[in-house]
Amino acid sequence: MDAKMRCRRWTALWATCSLSACSTTYIPVVTPGTRCELPAAMQSSCTAPTRLEIGLTYADLLRVYQADRKALQDCATRQEAALKAVATCNAEIDRLNADLAKLNEAVKAR
């Protein structure tokens, strides 16, 4: 590339940059975020307790009780964690949407 061509390109680049500095910059208004929701798989209820059969020994009854109790505790822990995660996510989205609303108002006021 010869020097004359380079000079033309630099001149065009300079003209573009200097003219864009004088123009109005359009900043689009950003829409607020959506709410957090649990996936359908995580909204399932806890498993039903084991049905007791006739003729169980006391040892079998204790094993069934312990398994049901553990399943219920695990389910309660999962549900509590899911609810906390959704609440935290929604609180953060609300905070960001409030900040976004302030920014959008500032852009509209210009």
Summary of the structure (lengths in Angstrom):
residues: 110
radius of gyration: 31.5
end to end distance: 44.8
largest distance: 100.9
contacts: 193
relative contact order: 0.12
helix: 69%
strand: 0%
